[in-house]
Amino acid sequence: MPSPAASAPPKPAEPFLPFTRPAIDDATIAGVAEVLRSGWLSSGPQVRAFEARLSEHFGGRPVRAFNSGTCTMEIALRIAGVKAGDEVITTPLTWVATSNVILEVGATPVFVDIDPVTRTIDLGLVEKAVTPRTRAVIPVDLAGLPVDRDRLGALAKRHGLRVVEDAAQSMGSAWKGRRIGSFGDLVSFSFHANKNITTSEGGCLVLNDEREAALAEQYRLQGVVRTGHDGMEVELVGGKFNMTDIAARIGLGQLPHLEEFTARRRELAKAYFEEFADPAVRALGLGLPVANFTDSNWHMFQVVLPEARLKVRRAEVMEEMKAAGIGTGVHYPALHLFALYRRMGWKDGDFPNAEYAGRNILTLPLFPAMARADVARVVGALASILRKHQKP
Ligand SMILES: Cc1ncc(COP(=O)(O)O)c(C=O)c1O
């Protein structure tokens, strides 16, 4: 006979905690069903309404919606006149989309290292990388922490550069109290499913004037310009980058929640700092993000593992976190070390800060529906895994 203890049912595992999860309310789901019944699924009234709301959100600037935050940047570069022979300066610690679009328009990416504290592009190095061929800079607000817009604006002005802000992760972020997107040059956002607000897939571009907005529309849909009932002209090569009404309806349901989502993310980020402040956890030597609770939208909470102190690599830590029921992510490996970019001449050692972060950065769970107790659970699990693998 098994003892009562041995026959007791196993303790139910805590539900798996993903590193992120979208929050779509019932009204939005019902709204999407209405669109599906309406007979108009592609770009139509929902897209126009979403663009109008986004424009209000960004202080009246023209905004156009697209089917990804990647094509928004490619189109922004085209609008800025970036072409073959031009150089565009950006960071190697970003989603590879940021530099792929530079190649897509025929220009040359020029990478400079990150600041290890902010993990975003080192603006001092940008200044040094400017050449007569430099046409634009693409700063990336990694995890929603804004790159210094004052320094960036001054630098661009000094050198006559266009700025395409890769604000894919910055919906809800601000710079000194001003919403990212409400000022600046061309500002590109993503509404991918993991972003702070989503349209499942999608993006939008904030533009300077109606001329640029008209160009964006052309690049968005085969270069077509329509007039009257049957007039159609094509003067440039456009693509197929329009947003659907289904996606736009999701966005219309998400946008009113942005402030509340951002506030909740900031609360949870504060909770992470409280947990990481425990002296026994601090002693583990993890790199923490900048504790900014006013301008960052806390798109992600990322730590940097203390490589030299650990007997294992990041993948093993992730595996053990998963076994503990906790999802983690990598955002991002340093992209100049991808095969495509190595073939163009970049190599190990080119950007030591980005490479170190690329090997050791780890995204922990953070999304509005998370509980305070989840934060403690994540930090507890991570600390015990790291403790187990500390070098003597
Ligand atoms: C920094 C950054 N740039 C660009 C993109 C591209 O956006 P999308 O996935 O909507 O094409 C993303 C999103 O994944 C991103 O995080």
PDBQT file of the ligand as one rigid body, heavy atoms in Angstrom, charges set to zero:
ROOT
HETATM    1  C1  LIG A 401      12.814  47.468 -32.894  1.00  0.00    +0.000 C 
HETATM    2  C2  LIG A 401      11.900  46.919 -33.941  1.00  0.00    +0.000 A 
HETATM    3  N1  LIG A 401      12.006  47.369 -35.193  1.00  0.00    +0.000 NA
HETATM    4  C3  LIG A 401      11.189  46.941 -36.162  1.00  0.00    +0.000 A 
HETATM    5  C4  LIG A 401      10.206  46.008 -35.918  1.00  0.00    +0.000 A 
HETATM    6  C5  LIG A 401       9.369  45.531 -37.052  1.00  0.00    +0.000 C 
HETATM    7  O1  LIG A 401       8.012  45.601 -36.818  1.00  0.00    +0.000 OA
HETATM    8  P1  LIG A 401       7.030  44.529 -37.467  1.00  0.00    +0.000 P 
HETATM    9  O2  LIG A 401       7.273  43.222 -36.801  1.00  0.00    +0.000 OA
HETATM   10  O3  LIG A 401       5.673  45.087 -37.188  1.00  0.00    +0.000 OA
HETATM   11  O4  LIG A 401       7.332  44.485 -38.926  1.00  0.00    +0.000 OA
HETATM   12  C6  LIG A 401      10.047  45.516 -34.619  1.00  0.00    +0.000 A 
HETATM   13  C7  LIG A 401       8.990  44.577 -34.263  1.00  0.00    +0.000 C 
HETATM   14  O5  LIG A 401       9.066  43.404 -34.262  1.00  0.00    +0.000 OA
HETATM   15  C8  LIG A 401      10.925  45.967 -33.614  1.00  0.00    +0.000 A 
HETATM   16  O6  LIG A 401      10.825  45.521 -32.358  1.00  0.00    +0.000 OA
ENDROOT
TORSDOF 0
